[in-house]
Amino acid sequence: MMAIIEFRDVTRVYTSGDHELRALDGVNLSLEEGQFIVVLGPSGAGKSTLLNLLGGLDSPTSGSILVNGRDISGLTGDALAEYRASTVGFVFQFYNLIPTLTVYENVALVKQICPDALDAGDMIARVGLSDHLEQFPAELSGGEQQRVSIARALAKNPKILLCDEPTGALDSRTGVVVLKLLLSMARDFGKTIVVVTHNQNIARMADTVVRVKNGRIVSCEAQAHPLAAEEVDW
């Protein structure tokens, strides 16, 4: 396998008046393609900053970020928009669905920004919601809404799926369903899945666990025998 993601001496500093916060501090990281990767650490460790930089939602103060060998750290304008549209998909803790659109319309929306978008109906079927095509988000459970958000992210056909606390608002049983779905994207379809969480149990399912503390990488370790979602003691 090849490295699909590389952080090279990446620092992100936020300033407010005289105050300076080093959210990431000299991060070096190499992650392989087609893996289920968990970034683990306490609140304020720098996990979400790392994810935002990788997703092109923010830019590093210094250093470089390579995705498939392409340095994205200096992208702006159309090039940055193209990267976000074609390379990465996003799944957040809160589902960010458009309340006035049906399940099908929420997923089909990506065709407007992604020329290589996959069929919305197929993606909805993959997450097990074909019977809910014409329902609106308010008519769905939290777990169902999260599955719609995953279907929408997958419809972009991204190389990398970025997930920020994707089970944080779900009960444990529904969380297992969502995690099994994300695992299958890595195991069966070769997508690179990066999950940011503070949940140690999710880390037991990962191919690679990255531990972050105080803006630094504490460790990056492959797991020889990651657990299936249903094997984790919740």
N, CA, C and O of each residue as an XYZ file, in Angstrom:
936
protein
N       0.837     -1.202      0.000
C       0.000      0.000      0.000
C       0.874      1.257      0.000
O       1.994      1.260      0.511
N       0.331      2.310     -0.584
C       1.057      3.564     -0.658
C       0.467      4.580      0.316
O      -0.688      4.477      0.728
N       1.291      5.562      0.672
C       0.812      6.643      1.531
C      -0.073      7.568      0.707
O       0.360      8.116     -0.307
N      -1.301      7.734      1.146
C      -2.213      8.644      0.458
C      -2.221     10.011      1.128
O      -2.564     11.013      0.502
N      -1.838     10.049      2.423
C      -1.840     11.296      3.196
C      -0.477     11.459      3.861
O       0.022     10.541      4.511
N       0.119     12.639      3.691
C       1.381     12.944      4.366
C       1.330     14.368      4.929
O       1.080     15.330      4.203
N       1.568     14.476      6.215
C       1.780     15.778      6.854
C       3.281     15.925      7.080
O       3.916     15.043      7.659
N       3.842     17.033      6.625
C       5.272     17.271      6.776
C       5.509     18.545      7.574
O       5.374     19.655      7.060
N       5.864     18.361      8.839
C       6.186     19.467      9.746
C       5.095     20.533      9.736
O       5.371     21.723      9.585
N       3.849     20.085      9.899
C       2.697     20.980      9.797
C       2.409     21.655     11.141
O       2.292     20.994     12.173
N       2.300     22.972     11.102
C       1.943     23.767     12.270
C       0.736     24.630     11.916
O       0.657     25.189     10.822
N      -0.203     24.730     12.859
C      -1.330     25.656     12.693
C      -1.441     26.489     13.953
O      -1.699     25.976     15.042
N      -1.239     27.792     13.780
C      -1.272     28.724     14.892
C      -2.449     29.672     14.702
O      -2.605     30.272     13.639
N      -3.271     29.804     15.730
C      -4.354     30.781     15.735
C      -3.976     31.912     16.685
O      -3.463     31.664     17.776
N      -4.230     33.154     16.270
C      -3.908     34.299     17.116
C      -5.162     35.125     17.371
O      -6.020     35.278     16.502
N      -5.241     35.651     18.583
C      -6.325     36.555     18.974
C      -5.706     37.619     19.874
O      -5.434     37.375     21.049
N      -5.488     38.801     19.303
C      -4.775     39.836     20.045
C      -3.346     39.390     20.292
O      -2.618     39.052     19.359
N      -2.956     39.394     21.550
C      -1.599     38.959     21.907
C      -1.532     37.467     22.206
O      -0.456     36.922     22.453
N      -2.696     36.807     22.182
C      -2.732     35.390     22.536
C      -2.473     34.516     21.309
O      -2.995     34.779     20.226
N      -1.660     33.473     21.492
C      -1.332     32.561     20.405
C      -1.636     31.126     20.825
O      -1.193     30.665     21.877
N      -2.395     30.433     19.990
C      -2.722     29.029     20.250
C      -2.129     28.173     19.150
O      -2.462     28.335     17.976
N      -1.245     27.258     19.536
C      -0.634     26.337     18.566
C      -1.482     25.067     18.534
O      -1.231     24.124     19.284
N      -2.486     25.052     17.659
C      -3.413     23.921     17.590
C      -2.709     22.668     17.075
O      -2.995     21.564     17.539
N      -1.800     22.825     16.131
C      -0.915     21.751     15.688
C       0.509     22.286     15.723
O       0.764     23.438     15.369
N       1.432     21.435     16.155
C       2.796     21.908     16.415
C       3.818     20.929     15.841
O       4.255     20.004     16.525
N       4.194     21.140     14.581
C       5.227     20.316     13.959
C       4.799     18.879     13.712
O       5.525     17.946     14.055
N       3.625     18.696     13.120
C       3.066     17.357     12.924
C       3.666     16.698     11.677
O       3.664     17.272     10.588
N       4.174     15.489     11.865
C       4.607     14.634     10.764
C       3.802     13.338     10.831
O       3.722     12.692     11.876
N       3.207     12.972      9.689
C       2.276     11.845      9.692
C       2.175     11.270      8.290
O       2.112     12.014      7.311
N       2.161      9.943      8.192
C       1.995      9.271      6.909
C       0.939      8.179      7.079
O       1.065      7.315      7.947
N      -0.111      8.224      6.239
C      -1.223      7.288      6.351
C      -1.445      6.572      5.029
O      -1.357      7.182      3.963
N      -1.734      5.270      5.100
C      -1.846      4.452      3.904
C      -3.258      4.452      3.329
O      -4.242      4.685      4.030
N      -3.317      4.185      2.043
C      -4.576      4.172      1.313
C      -5.433      2.969      1.701
O      -4.911      1.898      2.011
N      -6.757      3.156      1.681
C      -7.693      2.055      1.878
C      -7.812      1.557      3.301
O      -8.244      0.427      3.527
N      -7.432      2.391      4.274
C      -7.483      1.971      5.677
C      -8.596      2.692      6.441
O      -9.066      3.760      6.048
N      -8.996      2.062      7.550
C      -9.880      2.688      8.533
C      -8.966      3.243      9.617
O      -8.378      2.489     10.392
N      -8.854      4.565      9.665
C      -7.887      5.247     10.523
C      -8.638      6.028     11.587
O      -9.578      6.761     11.280
N      -8.224      5.872     12.835
C      -8.841      6.616     13.936
C      -7.816      7.575     14.518
O      -6.706      7.178     14.873
N      -8.202      8.847     14.610
C      -7.387      9.870     15.261
C      -7.990     10.107     16.633
O      -9.124     10.568     16.760
N      -7.219      9.787     17.652
C      -7.732      9.725     19.019
C      -7.048     10.770     19.889
O      -5.845     11.005     19.767
N      -7.826     11.392     20.765
C      -7.233     12.341     21.698
C      -8.313     13.099     22.441
O      -9.473     13.092     22.028
N      -7.943     13.756     23.537
C      -8.925     14.508     24.335
C      -9.374     15.774     23.613
O      -8.782     16.167     22.608
N     -10.413     16.403     24.126
C     -10.878     17.670     23.574
C      -9.746     18.691     23.609
O      -9.021     18.793     24.599
N      -9.598     19.447     22.517
C      -8.554     20.457     22.447
C      -7.188     19.936     22.058
O      -6.214     20.688     22.071
N      -7.098     18.646     21.707
C      -5.794     18.058     21.383
C      -5.290     18.480     20.005
O      -4.087     18.438     19.744
N      -6.213     18.890     19.114
C      -5.816     19.237     17.759
C      -6.399     18.327     16.706
O      -6.070     18.450     15.526
N      -7.281     17.395     17.125
C      -7.840     16.403     16.194
C      -8.646     17.055     15.072
O      -8.434     16.770     13.893
N      -9.568     17.929     15.456
C     -10.428     18.554     14.451
C      -9.642     19.502     13.555
O      -9.958     19.643     12.374
N      -8.622     20.151     14.104
C      -7.760     21.003     13.276
C      -7.073     20.169     12.210
O      -7.005     20.570     11.048
N      -6.566     19.017     12.600
C      -5.931     18.108     11.641
C      -6.913     17.722     10.536
O      -6.562     17.722      9.357
N      -8.139     17.394     10.925
C      -9.150     16.985      9.957
C      -9.509     18.145      9.024
O      -9.650     17.951      7.816
N      -9.656     19.350      9.584
C      -9.997     20.511      8.774
C      -8.901     20.850      7.762
O      -9.193     21.246      6.634
N      -7.656     20.694      8.166
C      -6.546     20.933      7.237
C      -6.560     19.907      6.107
O      -6.368     20.255      4.942
N      -6.786     18.656      6.453
C      -6.822     17.595      5.454
C      -7.996     17.785      4.498
O      -7.901     17.451      3.317
N      -9.105     18.324      5.011
C     -10.282     18.531      4.177
C     -10.256     19.808      3.362
O     -11.178     20.070      2.590
N      -9.204     20.613      3.525
C      -9.141     21.865      2.792
C     -10.058     22.927      3.341
O     -10.350     23.907      2.655
N     -10.525     22.754      4.580
C     -11.365     23.756      5.228
C     -10.529     24.812      5.938
O     -11.047     25.852      6.343
N      -9.242     24.545      6.087
C      -8.307     25.453      6.736
C      -6.941     25.220      6.101
O      -6.730     24.209      5.431
N      -6.014     26.151      6.309
C      -4.670     26.033      5.740
C      -3.636     26.072      6.855
O      -3.836     26.770      7.850
N      -2.536     25.340      6.714
C      -1.510     25.356      7.765
C      -0.775     26.687      7.807
O      -0.654     27.382      6.799
N      -0.285     27.026      8.995
C       0.572     28.197      9.137
C       1.926     27.931      8.500
O       2.525     28.826      7.903
N       2.406     26.696      8.627
C       3.652     26.289      7.974
C       3.616     24.782      7.749
O       2.790     24.078      8.330
N       4.511     24.299      6.909
C       4.560     22.879      6.572
C       3.737     22.585      5.332
O       3.148     23.482      4.729
N       3.706     21.303      4.959
C       2.990     20.905      3.746
C       2.154     19.656      4.019
O       2.485     18.831      4.870
N       1.059     19.550      3.265
C       0.152     18.409      3.354
C       0.001     17.831      1.954
O      -0.478     18.506      1.043
N       0.414     16.577      1.790
C       0.340     15.926      0.493
C      -0.777     14.893      0.496
O      -0.863     14.063      1.400
N      -1.626     14.949     -0.515
C      -2.683     13.972     -0.708
C      -2.502     13.390     -2.105
O      -2.597     14.105     -3.103
N      -2.240     12.084     -2.167
C      -1.911     11.441     -3.445
C      -0.739     12.132     -4.116
O      -0.705     12.253     -5.341
N       0.219     12.586     -3.325
C       1.406     13.230     -3.857
C       1.242     14.691     -4.209
O       2.207     15.325     -4.634
N       0.058     15.246     -4.048
C      -0.217     16.647     -4.390
C      -0.223     17.494     -3.134
O      -0.911     17.173     -2.165
N       0.540     18.571     -3.147
C       0.581     19.467     -1.993
C      -0.661     20.347     -2.009
O      -0.823     21.189     -2.893
N      -1.541     20.150     -1.024
C      -2.786     20.918     -0.975
C      -2.682     22.138     -0.067
O      -3.618     22.934      0.009
N      -1.552     22.293      0.624
C      -1.475     23.317      1.668
C      -1.544     24.737      1.128
O      -1.906     25.659      1.860
N      -1.201     24.926     -0.147
C      -1.237     26.271     -0.707
C      -2.369     26.504     -1.690
O      -2.407     27.535     -2.361
N      -3.294     25.553     -1.784
C      -4.383     25.693     -2.753
C      -5.334     26.814     -2.348
O      -5.615     27.017     -1.166
N      -5.823     27.537     -3.353
C      -6.803     28.584     -3.114
C      -7.828     28.572     -4.243
O      -7.626     27.928     -5.273
N      -8.921     29.285     -4.038
C      -9.885     29.517     -5.105
C     -10.409     28.254     -5.747
O     -10.812     27.315     -5.060
N     -10.400     28.234     -7.074
C     -10.978     27.130     -7.821
C     -10.265     25.810     -7.550
O     -10.904     24.759     -7.489
N      -8.942     25.860     -7.388
C      -8.181     24.634     -7.150
C      -8.576     23.997     -5.815
O      -8.679     22.775     -5.712
N      -8.795     24.831     -4.798
C      -9.200     24.327     -3.490
C     -10.623     23.784     -3.546
O     -10.912     22.740     -2.960
N     -11.505     24.478     -4.242
C     -12.886     24.005     -4.383
C     -12.930     22.680     -5.127
O     -13.715     21.800     -4.776
N     -12.099     22.529     -6.145
C     -12.043     21.280     -6.913
C     -11.534     20.136     -6.035
O     -12.042     19.018     -6.114
N     -10.542     20.413     -5.208
C     -10.020     19.393     -4.292
C     -11.104     18.932     -3.334
O     -11.295     17.730     -3.150
N     -11.816     19.868     -2.724
C     -12.861     19.507     -1.766
C     -13.997     18.740     -2.438
O     -14.593     17.844     -1.840
N     -14.287     19.099     -3.681
C     -15.388     18.444     -4.384
C     -15.030     17.042     -4.849
O     -15.874     16.146     -4.821
N     -13.779     16.841     -5.280
C     -13.434     15.587     -5.955
C     -12.712     14.577     -5.081
O     -12.766     13.380     -5.365
N     -12.039     15.020     -4.026
C     -11.128     14.129     -3.299
C     -11.635     13.728     -1.929
O     -11.399     12.603     -1.491
N     -12.338     14.641     -1.232
C     -12.734     14.348      0.143
C     -14.244     14.442      0.320
O     -14.919     15.245     -0.323
N     -14.754     13.594      1.214
C     -16.135     13.670      1.660
C     -16.135     13.898      3.157
O     -15.177     13.541      3.843
N     -17.209     14.493      3.671
C     -17.270     14.862      5.082
C     -18.493     14.243      5.750
O     -19.592     14.257      5.197
N     -18.284     13.698      6.951
C     -19.372     13.246      7.820
C     -19.120     13.857      9.191
O     -18.073     13.628      9.797
N     -20.087     14.637      9.681
C     -19.920     15.346     10.945
C     -20.803     14.730     12.026
O     -21.666     13.899     11.743
N     -20.572     15.157     13.279
C     -21.385     14.669     14.396
C     -22.851     15.049     14.199
O     -23.750     14.256     14.478
N     -23.082     16.275     13.713
C     -24.437     16.731     13.421
C     -24.576     16.759     11.901
O     -23.650     17.155     11.193
N     -25.709     16.346     11.417
C     -25.801     15.742     10.099
C     -25.779     16.731      8.944
O     -25.485     16.348      7.811
N     -26.087     18.008      9.213
C     -26.017     19.043      8.184
C     -26.855     18.718      6.955
O     -26.473     19.041      5.830
N     -27.994     18.079      7.174
C     -28.921     17.829      6.072
C     -29.798     19.068      5.859
O     -30.042     19.834      6.791
N     -30.259     19.250      4.638
C     -31.134     20.387      4.334
C     -32.565     19.979      4.659
O     -33.107     19.079      4.017
N     -33.182     20.618      5.637
C     -34.469     20.127      6.163
C     -35.613     20.168      5.157
O     -36.576     19.411      5.285
N     -35.521     21.043      4.156
C     -36.616     21.178      3.189
C     -36.473     20.237      1.998
O     -37.313     20.244      1.098
N     -35.413     19.426      1.985
C     -35.207     18.460      0.904
C     -35.441     17.049      1.419
O     -35.183     16.755      2.586
N     -35.926     16.186      0.550
C     -36.112     14.775      0.912
C     -34.760     14.075      1.027
O     -33.717     14.630      0.682
N     -34.812     12.843      1.519
C     -33.598     12.019      1.594
C     -32.930     11.947      0.221
O     -31.728     12.183      0.095
N     -33.708     11.622     -0.792
C     -33.136     11.502     -2.142
C     -32.544     12.827     -2.594
O     -31.438     12.849     -3.135
N     -33.247     13.924     -2.388
C     -32.782     15.234     -2.851
C     -31.516     15.667     -2.109
O     -30.634     16.279     -2.711
N     -31.412     15.360     -0.809
C     -30.207     15.692     -0.054
C     -28.976     15.008     -0.637
O     -27.902     15.605     -0.707
N     -29.135     13.763     -1.053
C     -27.993     13.017     -1.598
C     -27.729     13.414     -3.045
O     -26.575     13.563     -3.446
N     -28.794     13.588     -3.834
C     -28.637     13.929     -5.249
C     -28.027     15.311     -5.448
O     -27.523     15.621     -6.527
N     -28.072     16.135     -4.413
C     -27.556     17.500     -4.494
C     -26.082     17.552     -4.904
O     -25.642     18.519     -5.526
N     -25.320     16.509     -4.553
C     -23.878     16.555     -4.838
C     -23.583     16.533     -6.338
O     -22.493     16.924     -6.755
N     -24.534     16.083     -7.149
C     -24.315     16.087     -8.599
C     -24.066     17.497     -9.132
O     -23.451     17.668    -10.185
N     -24.544     18.500     -8.404
C     -24.361     19.880     -8.846
C     -22.924     20.357     -8.693
O     -22.514     21.307     -9.361
N     -22.148     19.704     -7.813
C     -20.768     20.145     -7.582
C     -19.732     19.099     -7.970
O     -18.550     19.420     -8.090
N     -20.154     17.851     -8.168
C     -19.218     16.770     -8.464
C     -19.579     16.123     -9.797
O     -20.578     15.409     -9.880
N     -18.795     16.357    -10.830
C     -19.125     15.798    -12.149
C     -19.104     14.276    -12.184
O     -19.775     13.667    -13.017
N     -18.331     13.650    -11.276
C     -18.228     12.190    -11.261
C     -19.069     11.579    -10.143
O     -18.786     10.471     -9.687
N     -20.087     12.288     -9.705
C     -20.920     11.808     -8.602
C     -21.576     10.480     -8.945
O     -21.943     10.225    -10.092
N     -21.716      9.637     -7.920
C     -22.360      8.342     -8.085
C     -23.872      8.502     -7.965
O     -24.359      9.539     -7.514
N     -24.605      7.480     -8.366
C     -26.059      7.541     -8.352
C     -26.599      7.650     -6.931
O     -26.259      6.843     -6.064
N     -27.441      8.653     -6.700
C     -27.965      8.900     -5.355
C     -28.767      7.712     -4.842
O     -28.625      7.318     -3.684
N     -29.611      7.139     -5.698
C     -30.419      5.998     -5.282
C     -29.569      4.813     -4.866
O     -29.891      4.124     -3.898
N     -28.484      4.569     -5.590
C     -27.589      3.459     -5.251
C     -26.928      3.688     -3.895
O     -26.807      2.759     -3.097
N     -26.504      4.916     -3.634
C     -25.836      5.212     -2.368
C     -26.815      5.111     -1.190
O     -26.448      4.656     -0.107
N     -28.040      5.531     -1.409
C     -29.047      5.417     -0.358
C     -29.357      3.946     -0.082
O     -29.567      3.557      1.068
N     -29.385      3.139     -1.126
C     -29.587      1.702     -0.941
C     -28.436      1.086     -0.158
O     -28.643      0.203      0.674
N     -27.230      1.554     -0.428
C     -26.053      1.009      0.253
C     -26.119      1.246      1.758
O     -25.624      0.430      2.535
N     -26.726      2.356      2.174
C     -26.833      2.621      3.613
C     -28.163      2.119      4.183
O     -28.491      2.391      5.338
N     -28.930      1.382      3.361
C     -30.127      0.707      3.850
C     -31.342      1.582      4.040
O     -32.160      1.318      4.920
N     -31.480      2.633      3.223
C     -32.592      3.564      3.417
C     -33.443      3.731      2.160
O     -34.050      4.784      1.965
N     -33.495      2.723      1.317
C     -34.277      2.840      0.084
C     -35.762      3.079      0.344
O     -36.462      3.637     -0.501
N     -36.242      2.653      1.517
C     -37.653      2.854      1.840
C     -37.959      4.267      2.348
O     -39.104      4.581      2.670
N     -36.927      5.114      2.416
C     -37.100      6.445      3.001
C     -36.812      7.564      2.002
O     -36.590      8.703      2.414
N     -36.809      7.273      0.716
C     -36.390      8.237     -0.296
C     -37.150      9.549     -0.224
O     -36.562     10.618     -0.392
N     -38.444      9.479      0.023
C     -39.280     10.673     -0.043
C     -39.538     11.306      1.320
O     -40.331     12.241      1.433
N     -38.871     10.798      2.354
C     -39.047     11.389      3.676
C     -38.101     12.569      3.864
O     -37.078     12.690      3.190
N     -38.476     13.431      4.800
C     -37.652     14.588      5.122
C     -36.828     14.292      6.378
O     -37.214     13.434      7.173
N     -35.697     14.987      6.574
C     -34.842     14.704      7.730
C     -35.574     14.651      9.066
O     -35.269     13.798      9.899
N     -36.540     15.552      9.287
C     -37.253     15.593     10.572
C     -38.067     14.326     10.827
O     -38.449     14.054     11.965
N     -38.332     13.552      9.777
C     -39.105     12.320      9.915
C     -38.218     11.113     10.198
O     -38.720      9.997     10.331
N     -36.907     11.322     10.292
C     -35.954     10.234     10.484
C     -35.373     10.255     11.894
O     -35.355     11.291     12.559
N     -34.902      9.096     12.332
C     -34.170      9.019     13.594
C     -32.760      9.599     13.399
O     -32.325      9.849     12.275
N     -32.063      9.805     14.516
C     -30.693     10.309     14.424
C     -29.788      9.397     13.615
O     -29.000      9.862     12.792
N     -29.905      8.094     13.854
C     -29.077      7.143     13.113
C     -29.379      7.150     11.629
O     -28.471      7.033     10.806
N     -30.652      7.286     11.282
C     -31.036      7.348      9.870
C     -30.499      8.615      9.219
O     -30.016      8.579      8.087
N     -30.582      9.737      9.936
C     -30.035     10.976      9.393
C     -28.526     10.866      9.165
O     -28.000     11.362      8.168
N     -27.840     10.210     10.102
C     -26.395     10.049      9.916
C     -26.095      9.168      8.713
O     -25.129      9.415      7.992
N     -26.906      8.150      8.490
C     -26.699      7.307      7.316
C     -26.958      8.077      6.018
O     -26.294      7.837      5.009
N     -27.916      8.995      6.044
C     -28.136      9.850      4.869
C     -26.899     10.714      4.618
O     -26.480     10.887      3.473
N     -26.324     11.249      5.679
C     -25.132     12.095      5.509
C     -23.967     11.278      4.964
O     -23.158     11.795      4.194
N     -23.872      9.998      5.358
C     -22.827      9.129      4.813
C     -23.101      8.832      3.335
O     -22.183      8.840      2.516
N     -24.368      8.570      2.999
C     -24.723      8.339      1.595
C     -24.375      9.555      0.747
O     -23.872      9.414     -0.368
N     -24.639     10.734      1.264
C     -24.318     11.971      0.532
C     -22.804     12.107      0.338
O     -22.337     12.470     -0.741
N     -22.048     11.812      1.400
C     -20.588     11.897      1.278
C     -20.056     10.882      0.276
O     -19.157     11.191     -0.505
N     -20.609      9.667      0.295
C     -20.159      8.624     -0.622
C     -20.547      8.928     -2.065
O     -19.840      8.545     -2.997
N     -21.675      9.619     -2.244
C     -22.126      9.946     -3.599
C     -21.126     10.836     -4.324
O     -21.103     10.864     -5.554
N     -20.307     11.558     -3.584
C     -19.250     12.352     -4.210
C     -18.156     11.475     -4.807
O     -17.338     11.938     -5.602
N     -18.151     10.182     -4.408
C     -17.111      9.241     -4.833
C     -15.715      9.717     -4.413
O     -14.799      9.758     -5.234
N     -15.555     10.074     -3.137
C     -14.273     10.625     -2.693
C     -13.235      9.533     -2.478
O     -13.574      8.378     -2.224
N     -11.974      9.913     -2.582
C     -10.899      8.988     -2.224
C     -10.792      8.851     -0.707
O     -10.441      7.791     -0.188
N     -11.101      9.945     -0.008
C     -10.945     10.002      1.446
C     -12.247     10.478      2.064
O     -12.831     11.467      1.621
N     -12.703      9.763      3.100
C     -13.897     10.162      3.831
C     -13.465     10.602      5.228
O     -12.870      9.828      5.977
N     -13.772     11.860      5.569
C     -13.367     12.453      6.835
C     -14.566     12.523      7.769
O     -15.599     13.094      7.420
N     -14.428     11.943      8.955
C     -15.558     11.811      9.881
C     -15.185     12.404     11.234
O     -14.267     11.925     11.899
N     -15.905     13.450     11.638
C     -15.631     14.117     12.908
C     -16.683     13.690     13.927
O     -17.827     14.143     13.865
N     -16.304     12.824     14.862
C     -17.202     12.290     15.895
C     -18.517     11.800     15.266
O     -19.586     12.260     15.667
N     -18.465     10.889     14.302
C     -19.681     10.525     13.560
C     -20.738      9.802     14.382
O     -21.896      9.728     13.972
N     -20.351      9.263     15.549
C     -21.330      8.584     16.401
C     -21.592      9.361     17.688
O     -22.251      8.852     18.594
N     -21.084     10.584     17.777
C     -21.167     11.346     19.020
C     -22.574     11.646     19.477
O     -22.818     11.786     20.675
N     -23.521     11.750     18.531
C     -24.900     12.082     18.892
C     -25.817     10.864     18.847
O     -27.039     11.004     18.899
N     -25.228      9.662     18.749
C     -26.025      8.446     18.577
C     -25.935      7.553     19.802
O     -24.950      7.598     20.539
N     -26.972      6.734     20.023
C     -26.873      5.711     21.058
C     -25.935      4.611     20.580
O     -25.613      4.541     19.394
N     -25.494      3.746     21.499
C     -24.452      2.782     21.169
C     -24.884      1.798     20.088
O     -24.080      1.452     19.223
N     -26.137      1.340     20.115
C     -26.597      0.374     19.106
C     -26.586      0.991     17.712
O     -26.138      0.358     16.756
N     -27.078      2.228     17.593
C     -27.084      2.908     16.305
C     -25.660      3.251     15.882
O     -25.332      3.214     14.696
N     -24.820      3.583     16.853
C     -23.420      3.865     16.549
C     -22.724      2.676     15.916
O     -21.910      2.848     15.008
N     -23.029      1.473     16.380
C     -22.448      0.266     15.799
C     -22.855      0.124     14.334
O     -22.030     -0.228     13.490
N     -24.125      0.399     14.031
C     -24.607      0.315     12.644
C     -23.820      1.273     11.750
O     -23.383      0.900     10.661
N     -23.644      2.498     12.215
C     -22.927      3.502     11.433
C     -21.457      3.109     11.258
O     -20.903      3.252     10.168
N     -20.834      2.619     12.316
C     -19.429      2.238     12.239
C     -19.217      1.032     11.324
O     -18.226      0.976     10.596
N     -20.140      0.066     11.356
C     -20.044     -1.071     10.433
C     -20.095     -0.591      8.993
O     -19.383     -1.111      8.133
N     -20.933      0.398      8.732
C     -21.032      0.961      7.396
C     -19.718      1.622      6.981
O     -19.244      1.420      5.863
N     -19.131      2.413      7.884
C     -17.865      3.069      7.574
C     -16.748      2.053      7.377
O     -15.921      2.194      6.476
N     -16.728      1.029      8.225
C     -15.723     -0.025      8.065
C     -15.826     -0.701      6.707
O     -14.812     -0.989      6.071
N     -17.049     -0.953      6.264
C     -17.223     -1.637      4.982
C     -16.721     -0.783      3.828
O     -16.289     -1.314      2.805
N     -16.775      0.541      3.985
C     -16.261      1.416      2.929
C     -14.754      1.235      2.758
O     -14.243      1.276      1.639
N     -14.047      1.036      3.865
C     -12.611      0.796      3.795
C     -12.310     -0.630      3.358
O     -11.492     -0.849      2.464
N     -12.979     -1.618      3.996
C     -12.659     -3.020      3.740
C     -13.105     -3.482      2.351
O     -12.378     -4.205      1.670
N     -14.307     -3.058      1.936
C     -14.902     -3.608      0.714
C     -14.734     -2.716     -0.511
O     -14.762     -3.198     -1.643
N     -14.558     -1.408     -0.282
C     -14.518     -0.489     -1.418
C     -13.221      0.303     -1.507
O     -13.071      1.142     -2.395
N     -12.286      0.050     -0.605
C     -10.965      0.655     -0.712
C     -10.895      2.132     -0.409
O      -9.899      2.779     -0.733
N     -11.942      2.692      0.214
C     -11.895      4.100      0.601
C     -10.978      4.260      1.820
O     -10.854      3.357      2.647
N     -10.352      5.410      1.905
C      -9.574      5.752      3.090
C     -10.494      6.517      4.031
O     -10.965      7.605      3.699
N     -10.748      5.949      5.202
C     -11.674      6.541      6.172
C     -10.860      7.074      7.345
O     -10.100      6.333      7.969
N     -11.021      8.368      7.643
C     -10.335      8.977      8.784
C     -11.399      9.443      9.768
O     -12.195     10.330      9.461
N     -11.405      8.837     10.954
C     -12.394      9.147     11.988
C     -11.707      9.838     13.157
O     -10.783      9.289     13.756
N     -12.156     11.027     13.473
C     -11.676     11.756     14.644
C     -12.641     11.494     15.794
O     -13.853     11.646     15.638
N     -12.103     11.100     16.953
C     -12.965     10.777     18.085
C     -12.158     10.831     19.377
O     -10.927     10.842     19.356
N     -12.864     10.863     20.489
C     -12.220     10.666     21.792
C     -12.617      9.306     22.364
O     -12.263      8.984     23.498
N     -13.354      8.504     21.583
C     -13.888      7.223     22.034
C     -12.861      6.108     21.823
O     -12.550      5.741     20.690
N     -12.349      5.583     22.916
C     -11.330      4.535     22.851
C     -11.850      3.264     22.170
O     -11.088      2.554     21.514
N     -13.146      2.980     22.328
C     -13.699      1.763     21.734
C     -13.590      1.774     20.219
O     -13.273      0.751     19.613
N     -13.851      2.922     19.603
C     -13.766      3.013     18.148
C     -12.344      2.743     17.680
O     -12.139      2.167     16.611
N     -11.356      3.157     18.477
C      -9.958      2.939     18.110
C      -9.621      1.459     17.990
O      -8.714      1.093     17.242
N     -10.336      0.603     18.714
C     -10.047     -0.836     18.661
C     -10.438     -1.448     17.317
O     -10.049     -2.576     17.013
N     -11.202     -0.715     16.513
C     -11.635     -1.207     15.208
C     -10.705     -0.756     14.085
O     -10.864     -1.191     12.944
N      -9.749      0.100     14.386
C      -8.965      0.770     13.351
C      -7.812     -0.084     12.832
O      -7.242     -0.899     13.558
N      -7.485      0.123     11.561
C      -6.238     -0.433     11.016
C      -5.035      0.314     11.584
O      -4.001     -0.280     11.887
N      -5.195      1.635     11.723
C      -4.139      2.489     12.261
C      -4.750      3.454     13.263
O      -5.802      4.041     13.013
N      -4.081      3.614     14.400
C      -4.529      4.555     15.434
C      -3.487      5.652     15.577
O      -2.314      5.389     15.840
N      -3.944      6.895     15.399
C      -3.091      8.071     15.580
C      -3.520      8.751     16.871
O      -4.685      9.117     17.024
N      -2.595      8.921     17.790
C      -2.912      9.576     19.066
C      -2.316     10.983     19.075
O      -1.134     11.191     18.803
N      -3.199     11.945     19.402
C      -2.824     13.357     19.376
C      -2.987     13.940     20.773
O      -3.961     13.661     21.472
N      -2.012     14.755     21.165
C      -2.098     15.448     22.459
C      -1.344     16.764     22.356
O      -0.203     16.808     21.896
N      -1.995     17.831     22.788
C      -1.374     19.158     22.794
C      -0.789     19.543     21.434
O       0.284     20.140     21.349
N      -1.519     19.188     20.373
C      -1.100     19.588     19.037
C       0.012     18.769     18.433
O       0.518     19.107     17.363
N       0.402     17.699     19.095
C       1.487     16.850     18.590
C       1.021     15.401     18.426
O       0.103     14.949     19.111
N       1.665     14.690     17.512
C       1.400     13.269     17.350
C       2.172     12.501     18.416
O       3.403     12.515     18.436
N       1.443     11.838     19.291
C       2.072     11.052     20.347
C       2.505      9.697     19.799
O       3.584      9.205     20.128
N       1.656      9.089     18.956
C       1.991      7.806     18.346
C       1.139      7.597     17.105
O       0.068      8.188     16.965
N       1.629      6.748     16.205
C       0.881      6.337     15.016
C       1.201      4.865     14.812
O       2.290      4.516     14.356
N       0.241      3.998     15.154
C       0.523      2.567     15.205
C      -0.514      1.763     14.422
O      -1.716      2.006     14.528
N      -0.028      0.805     13.637
C      -0.907     -0.144     12.954
C      -1.342     -1.211     13.941
O      -0.575     -1.607     14.818
N      -2.592     -1.682     13.794
C      -3.107     -2.764     14.629
C      -3.208     -4.029     13.787
O      -3.819     -4.032     12.719
N      -2.602     -5.097     14.281
C      -2.563     -6.344     13.511
C      -3.932     -6.990     13.386
O      -4.243     -7.595     12.360
N      -4.762     -6.865     14.434
C      -6.058     -7.545     14.431
C      -7.158     -6.598     14.908
O      -7.657     -6.742     16.024
N      -7.538     -5.630     14.068
C      -8.615     -4.725     14.465
C      -9.934     -5.469     14.622
O     -10.209     -6.426     13.899
N     -10.745     -5.019     15.573
C     -12.020     -5.670     15.849
C     -13.092     -5.220     14.863
O     -13.038     -4.113     14.327
N     -14.069     -6.100     14.633
C     -15.277     -5.710     13.922
C     -16.139     -4.893     14.871
O     -15.974     -4.974     16.088
N     -17.068     -4.099     14.316
C     -17.890     -3.220     15.155
C     -18.666     -3.996     16.209
O     -18.775     -3.555     17.353
N     -19.212     -5.166     15.824
C     -20.028     -5.915     16.768
C     -19.207     -6.617     17.847
O     -19.768     -7.125     18.818
N     -17.872     -6.649     17.682
C     -17.013     -7.281     18.682
C     -16.605     -6.315     19.791
O     -16.082     -6.734     20.823
N     -16.842     -5.034     19.580
C     -16.433     -4.041     20.559
C     -17.424     -4.031     21.726
O     -18.639     -4.036     21.528
N     -16.882     -4.016     22.937
C     -17.694     -3.940     24.142
C     -18.062     -2.483     24.391
O     -17.235     -1.695     24.850
N     -19.324     -2.125     24.082
C     -19.772     -0.746     24.226
C     -20.270     -0.499     25.653
O     -20.692      0.611     25.976
